[in-house]
């Protein structure tokens, strides 16, 4: 992370505050995708960091009072609670820029030719933008005013969560020089993993508690969010999560070089408690 002048007030502390914790699943996906196609995981650290940094930025913005109004994140006060809304907004903006700076540093690595890095930057921007995470967040807000809707919920989950997982897997594969078909395979696996992550998140919000989750529980129902527990009930959402896990495990078998790791990641996401 860049050094921030004390003249910028609490901006520097706000950046470090939000990056302190987290599951680091998305950077793990980048590293494992690279390793699957023969590139040492350490060679893609700038890109792995970029995905974690930008994910953290989206969480800061997601927690703001105008969006989800959450006061706890990763077991710590949300950025806007700790530093105020204005600083939190700027911290999220700064992290998005820092993520692109990290991607640019990937081009300095001799193992990853610049033309591959350019492709990854395009993937990253698409995963994050209006047809990615930001579009999913916008649809999530729209959904608060509507009854549970299957098509809208599928759109939200795919764009808000799965797109960044897909981008992470494709980025690692692209940097490793994987053939186009293998890049697509890695992306399909990551799509199922990302959807599983979000459905599990919805279930935890409906059944967990804030202390264990490290963030408020029950916010989805209180805000009228589009979730699978709301659409299908708890048992239906559990069944859907299991079907996604089975699909992801099936795709993991095709990622032969790292099948055990990819399968383990599915189980980790499915059984997580926070």
Buried (B, 14 or more C-beta within 10 A) or exposed (E): BEEBEEEBBBBBBBBEBBBEEBBBBBBBBBBBBBBBBEBEBEBBBBBBBBBBBBBBBBBBBBBBEEBBBBBBBBBBBBBBBBBBEEBBBBBBEBBBEBBBBBBBBBBEBEBBEEEBBEBBBEBBBBBBEEEBBBBBBBBBBEBEEEEBEEEBBBBBBBBBBBBBBBBBBBBBBBBBBBEEEBBEBBBBBBBBBBBBBBBBBBBBBBBBEBEEBBBBBEBBBEBBBBBBBBBBEBEEBBEBBEBBBEBBBEBBEEBEEBBEBBBEBBEBBBEBEE
